[in-house]
Amino acid sequence: MLPHRAELLRGWLAHEYEIDAVVLSKQDSAYLWGHHEIHVPVKDAVFAEWVLRNEETNTDETE
């Protein structure tokens, strides 16, 4: 996942669903390859995964 997308999704989880999430960079600083992960508390993991997998259908396009 790209870093800006991970940060946007982290903010969305926090704002819309009050899920405390952090972005973990797995990107190599010298070669700039790798990915970013979003980590959430265990109690919110299943719901957060469902939300992120269905994010396109969860957004309200009328806003």
MOGISUL-V390614 format. One line per field, one symbol per residue. ss: DSSP state (~ for helix, > for strand, _ for the rest). Layout:
ss->???
This chain:
ss->__~~~~~~~~~~~~~~~___>>>>>__________>>>>>_~~~~~~~~~~~~_~~~~_____
